[in-house]
C-alpha cells in the first residue's frame, strides 16, 4: 500500500517517532505538551505572521504512522546570514524509503513555495535547541536536549540528495574521576575580588537568573556559526518549566559589580523519566518524576558563557570549578554536553583537557532547492 501524508495532525505527529523506531529505541521524545506548543505557530514566538512560519506532516503506511517532519523558515536567521534557507526538523522515520521520500518532498515543496533556495536539518527548531542527525556512535543514550537518530535516517537523507555538513560532537564527563579546573592565581584573584559574587539560585530567583543567562548567551555566542540572538519571549518560552527541573547545585551565575558576568546552566537529565512515561503526563507521571529525582545521577550542561569583555581572564574555570564540585557533592556521576561544532577549537580543546569522552557524532544535512 502506498504512503499517505496528513498535515497538521498533532496526535499522529507525536506518535510517529514511537511507531517508527519501536520500543527498544534510544530515541527520547520531548514531552508531549512541550512539542505541541513548539510546533504551534500561534504560541511559539519564533514564528511571526508574514515572515516566519512552520508546517508539519505525518506519513502513514496501512493506517499506521511511520514518520514525520516539520518545515519552517526562520526569518531572523536568513536576515542575519544573507541566505534563503529553509529548515526541516523532527525528521523521524522508519527504515522506509518511500515514506522518507514523501516527507522530504513535502518539506522541500513547502520551502520552494516560499522562495527558499536550500533546506537544512534537523533543526528542532533553532541552533540553540536540538539540531543535527546522528552519523556515528549510535550506541550511547542521549541526555536531555541531545538528539538521537538510528543509522538509517542519515542513509535515507543521502539517498534523497542531502549532503552532510557542519560536523558536531556531543560529550560526556565521568564525574567520578573528573578533576575540576584548578584554581590558579588568576582564578583566586577573581574569588578574592569583592566585585565578583555568585548570584543565589533558588526557586524564587530562577526567573531572574534565567534572564541573566539569556543576556550572557546572546553576548558570548554572538560570533558563533548559525547563532541568532534569542529574544526574551523566545528564551522564556523554551525554558518555561525550567524551575521545576533545575537543581540549583549544578548551575551557577557569576556577577561582576552586580551585573551578569558568566554562567553555566546545567539541569538533571530528564530522559529516563520521559522514557518511562512515554513523554506523556499521565496519572502515574508524578510518581515516576519523584522516583527519578531520587535516583537520577545524570546531568547535562545546556550552555556556558562568559561576557566578551571578561573572556580569557580566568573567569570560566572559576564557574566550571564551582559547577563540577557542586555536581559531585550532589551525587551526580556523569555530565553530558550538548553539541560542539568542529569549528569551535577552543571548546573542543577544553573538553579534551577535561577528559570528556565522545558520545555522538552528528551533522546537518543540506540540499539545494
DRENFI-22242 format. One line per 8 residues: number of its first residue (from 0); their letters; for each residue x, y, z of C-alpha. Coordinates in steps of 0.001 Angstrom, whole numbers, plus 524288, in hexadecimal, padded with zeros to 5 digits. Layout:
BEGIN
NUM = A = X:Y:Z; ...
# end
This chain:
BEGIN
0 = XXXXXXXX = 80000:80000:80000; 8050F:80D91:7FCBA; 808F9:8180B:8065A; 7FF46:82293:80A01; 80258:82F6D:810B8; 7FA21:836D6:81A72; 7FD36:844F9:81D7D; 7FB99:84BBA:82AB2
8 = XXXXXXXX = 7F6A2:83FD8:831F1; 7FDBE:84102:83ECD; 7F935:8342E:844CF; 7FF2F:82C0F:839E4; 80AF7:83520:838E6; 80E1B:83269:8472B; 80BFA:823C2:845E5; 813DC:82254:83969
16 = XXXXXXXX = 82160:8214A:83F8A; 81CDA:816B8:848FF; 816D6:80EF6:83DE4; 8226D:81109:834E2; 82D0D:80CE9:83E7A; 8264F:802B6:846E7; 8271E:80018:85585; 835C8:7FD99:8567C
24 = XXXXXXXX = 83A4F:80A72:85099; 843BC:813D0:8573A; 83B90:81F04:851E3; 834D6:8275C:85C32; 8298F:8302F:85866; 8278B:83DC5:85DEF; 81C58:83E72:8677F; 80FBE:83E05:85FB8
32 = XXXXXXXX = 80AD5:84B19:864E2; 817E8:8518F:861C9; 81856:84C3C:853F7; 80A6A:850BC:851A3; 80D58:85EC9:8554D; 81A58:85EB9:84DE3; 81391:85BB0:840ED; 80816:864DA:8437E
40 = XXXXXXXX = 80B16:87142:83BCE; 800E6:87890:843BB; 8081F:875DD:85072; 8166E:8750E:84CAC; 81C78:882C1:84BD6; 826A6:87D93:8423D; 81C21:87EDE:837C2; 81713:88BF6:83312
48 = XXXXXXXX = 80B85:88DFE:829F3; 8102A:89124:81C46; 81E65:88DD0:81F34; 82129:88126:8264F; 81825:87574:8256D; 817B0:866BF:82779; 8107F:85AF4:82205; 810F5:84CAA:825E8
56 = XXXXXXXX = 80CE2:83F8C:82057; 80B3B:8317B:82487; 80D65:8261B:81B29; 8048C:81A37:81BFC; 805DF:80C8F:81690; 7FA0E:80393:81817; 7F413:80D74:82172; 7FFBF:80D71:82AA6
64 = XXXXXXXX = 808C5:8192D:82C88; 81659:815EA:8276D; 81CBE:8233E:82717; 81BA2:831D0:828FD; 8223A:83E9B:82562; 8212C:84D3B:8275D; 824D9:857F0:81DCC; 826F3:865D7:82228
72 = XXXXXXXX = 82D03:872C7:81ECB; 83492:87A98:828E6; 83469:8883F:82343; 83DF9:88DD9:82D3B; 8481E:8839E:8299B; 84686:88647:81B19; 847B5:894DA:81D71; 853AD:8932A:82616
80 = XXXXXXXX = 85B1A:88A74:81CA2; 8564A:88F9E:80F96; 85073:882B7:80B60; 843A2:87CE9:806B1; 843E0:87071:80EA1; 838AA:86819:81327; 839A7:85DF7:81DC3; 83479:85076:82035
88 = XXXXXXXX = 83351:84B11:82DE3; 82E2C:83FE1:83600; 8312D:83701:82A8A; 82E7A:829DA:830AE; 82B28:81EC8:8277B; 82B66:81009:8269A; 83510:809B2:81D4F; 82B2B:80C07:8128F
96 = XXXXXXXX = 830C1:812C3:8066A; 82359:8160A:80102; 81F0B:81CA5:80DA0; 82BD0:82423:80EB9; 82AD6:828F1:800B7; 81CB3:82D5B:80279; 81FBE:834CA:80F03; 82BCE:83B61:8099A
104 = XXXXXXXX = 824C4:83F23:7FD17; 819EA:84552:80526; 823B4:84D6C:80CE3; 82B4B:8512D:800AB; 81EFA:85519:7F96D; 81AA4:85DA3:804BB; 827E4:86470:804C5; 82800:86666:7F607
112 = XXXXXXXX = 81A88:86C8C:7F6B1; 82038:876C3:7FFF5; 82B57:879D9:7F694; 835C7:87322:7FEBE; 841AC:86DDD:7F7A1; 846D7:86355:800C3; 84230:85AD2:80BF0; 849E8:85618:817CA
120 = XXXXXXXX = 8471D:84DE3:823C0; 8444E:848BE:82D59; 84134:855A4:833D6; 837D5:8536F:83F27; 835CB:85F0A:83D9B; 841D6:867EC:83EC7; 8507A:86697:8409F; 84E76:868E3:84F28
128 = XXXXXXXX = 84512:85D75:85026; 846FD:84FA6:84B01; 84E11:84EBF:83E05; 854A6:84478:835B3; 85383:83670:8313C; 85BC8:82C06:837E5; 865D7:8267E:82E72; 86E4E:81E60:837AA
136 = XXXXXXXX = 86EDF:81961:845BF; 860BD:8151F:84608; 86274:80C8A:85207; 861A9:81731:85C6D; 85526:81B81:8631B; 852B3:829F9:86095; 85123:833D4:86B74; 846A7:83E38:86C42
144 = XXXXXXXX = 847F1:847B9:860C8; 8503F:83E2F:858DC; 84AED:83831:84C67; 84BC7:829D3:84916; 84853:82344:83C44; 84ADE:8157B:83722; 854BF:8131F:82C2A; 84A87:811F8:8217C
152 = XXXXXXXX = 8462F:82037:822ED; 85339:82588:81E0E; 85345:81B54:8133A; 84597:81F10:80EA9; 8496F:82D5D:80E51; 85526:82A46:805B5; 84C90:82232:7FCC3; 843C8:82E1A:7FB09
160 = XXXXXXXX = 84EC4:83732:7F6E7; 852CF:83CD2:8040C; 86122:83EB0:8078E; 866AB:83EE1:81563; 86C89:84BE2:8196D; 87072:852C0:82605; 87566:8477B:82E46; 8727B:8477A:83CD4
168 = XXXXXXXX = 87597:83F21:8489F; 86F07:83D21:855BB; 876E8:83958:861AD; 875D2:83307:86EFF; 87E38:83534:87B13; 87FD9:82ABC:8856D; 87E0B:8327A:891EE; 882F5:8274F:89A4B
176 = XXXXXXXX = 890A9:82964:894FB; 89040:83744:88F87; 898EB:84197:8959D; 892A5:84F1D:8963E; 89A9A:859EA:88FBA; 8A5AD:85E44:8986E; 8A4B7:86B14:89FB2; 8B12E:87201:89C1A
184 = XXXXXXXX = 8B587:87FCE:89F82; 8AC76:88637:89587; 8A0BB:87E6D:89A2D; 8A3D2:880EB:8A871; 8A4CD:88F78:8A5A6; 896F6:88EFD:8A01C; 891F2:88798:8ABF7; 89865:8917D:8B4F1
192 = XXXXXXXX = 89377:89D4C:8AD55; 88763:8A325:8B418; 88240:8A7C6:8A6EF; 87F80:89989:8A36E; 874EA:89187:8A9FF; 86CE6:8857B:8A6B0; 85E88:8890F:8A5E5; 8553E:8809D:8ADF5
200 = XXXXXXXX = 84D63:87695:8A64C; 840C1:872FA:8AD19; 83303:86FB7:8A89C; 82F9B:87E16:8AA99; 83B75:8838F:8A369; 83BE0:87A01:897F7; 83429:88304:88EBF; 83DDB:88E0A:8912A
208 = XXXXXXXX = 849A6:8850A:88FE2; 84455:87FA2:88319; 842A9:88D4C:87D94; 850C5:89029:88153; 854BA:88377:87ABE; 84DD2:887F7:86E53; 85593:8949C:86E62; 86249:88D1D:87004
216 = XXXXXXXX = 85E45:8839C:8655E; 85B81:88E51:85B85; 86823:89593:85E6F; 87151:889EB:85F4B; 86BEA:88271:8539D; 86AB2:88E39:84A89; 875A8:88994:84182; 8721B:87B21:8417B
224 = XXXXXXXX = 86DAA:874CC:834B8; 85EF2:8752F:83276; 85C6F:87C89:83F25; 8514F:88644:83F37; 84ECE:88E60:84B7F; 843D5:8885D:85372; 838FB:891A0:85745; 833C7:891F9:86510
232 = XXXXXXXX = 826ED:88C4C:8604A; 82D8A:8810A:858FC; 836C8:87DA3:86419; 82C7E:87D2C:86E98; 8232C:875F6:865AB; 82D72:86B58:863F3; 83124:86B35:87263; 82339:86C70:87742
240 = XXXXXXXX = 823C4:86127:880F4; 8322F:861F7:8845B; 82F9A:86587:8928B; 8291F:8585B:894C4; 834E0:8507F:8905D; 84090:85924:89386; 849AF:854E2:89E4E; 85003:86131:8A3FC
248 = XXXXXXXX = 85BEB:8593B:8A7EB; 86030:8570C:899D5; 85E8F:86482:893A6; 86582:8713B:89687; 8640D:87F78:892B1; 86F75:88861:895CF; 86DB1:89707:8975E; 877A8:8A1D5:8964D
256 = XXXXXXXX = 873B2:8AEC3:89C45; 865EB:8A960:89D69; 864AD:8A665:88EE4; 864D8:89942:887C5; 872C9:89517:884D8; 87294:8866F:88221; 86A06:87A89:883D0; 86944:86BEB:88257
264 = XXXXXXXX = 85B8F:86661:88170; 85A15:857E8:8845C; 84DCA:8501A:886D8; 84B45:8423E:88B50; 849BB:838E3:87FF7; 83B1D:836D7:87E7A; 83BCB:82CCA:87387; 83A74:820A0:87C20
272 = XXXXXXXX = 82E0C:82673:881E8; 828C2:82A11:87480; 82B55:81C59:86F66; 82454:81668:87B0B; 817F8:81E80:878B3; 81955:81E9E:869BF; 81A10:82D7E:86A75; 80C04:82E9B:86F22
280 = XXXXXXXX = 807A5:834A0:87BF4; 7FE0E:829E9:87FE0; 7F92F:825F8:88D31; 805C8:81EBD:890C5; 80EE2:829AB:88C65; 8102C:8304F:899D4; 81465:82367:89FEE; 81E7C:820E3:8955D
288 = XXXXXXXX = 8233A:82EFB:89642; 825A8:82E08:8A4DC; 82C41:820D2:8A34C; 834E8:82657:8989E; 838F6:831DC:8A102; 83D0B:828A4:8ABDF; 844DB:81F5A:8A33F; 84A1D:8277A:897F0
296 = XXXXXXXX = 858E0:8292A:89713; 859C5:82F4E:8897A; 85A56:83DDE:886BC; 85BFA:84569:87A17; 862ED:85237:87760; 859A9:85A49:86F18; 862E8:86595:86C92; 86DC1:86D9F:87281
304 = XXXXXXXX = 871E6:87B51:86F5A; 87A5F:886B8:873A8; 877E3:894EA:8703C; 8812D:898B7:8652B; 88890:8A305:86D0B; 88BE6:898D3:8775E; 88FD9:88DAE:86E66; 89DB9:888AC:86F9B
312 = XXXXXXXX = 89F2A:88DCF:87D7B; 89D37:8811D:884E0; 88EBD:882EE:88799; 889BB:87680:8812B; 89215:86D33:8896C; 88CE1:873CC:895B3; 87EDE:87125:891D1; 88193:8637B:88C98
320 = XXXXXXXX = 888DC:85FCA:89900; 87D07:863A9:8A103; 8739E:85C01:89856; 87BE0:84F9B:897A3; 87E08:84F7C:8A657; 86FA3:8520E:8A89E; 86BAB:846EB:89FB0; 8752F:83D81:8A60E
328 = XXXXXXXX = 870A1:84135:8B3B4; 86274:83F69:8AF72; 86519:83170:8AB06; 86502:83330:89C46; 86E04:82990:89581; 86D96:82E03:88748; 86C21:83B16:88086; 867C2:83BBC:87261
336 = XXXXXXXX = 86AA1:84716:86960; 86260:84C0F:85E24; 86884:84D0E:850A9; 8755C:853C8:84DC0; 8786F:856EE:83F91; 884FE:8527F:8391C; 8884C:860D5:836E0; 88878:863C1:84580
344 = XXXXXXXX = 89677:85FE6:84847; 8970D:8666D:85591; 88B64:85F0B:85B09; 8900F:8522C:85543; 89D55:8541E:85B92; 896B9:8570D:86874; 88F2F:84A4A:867A4; 89B8E:842BA:864A7
352 = XXXXXXXX = 8A272:84917:87020; 8970D:8455D:878F3; 897FC:83729:874BF; 88A9A:83740:86E59; 88730:82B99:865D1; 8803B:82CD2:858D6; 87200:828C7:858EB; 86BBD:82B68:84BC0
360 = XXXXXXXX = 870B1:8302D:83EAD; 866CF:8389B:83782; 8655E:84083:82B09; 85BC0:849B8:8250C; 85695:844B8:81808; 85502:84ED9:80D60; 84EF3:84EBD:7FFD4; 84DD6:85992:7F5A4
368 = X = 8401A:85C36:7F0DF
# end
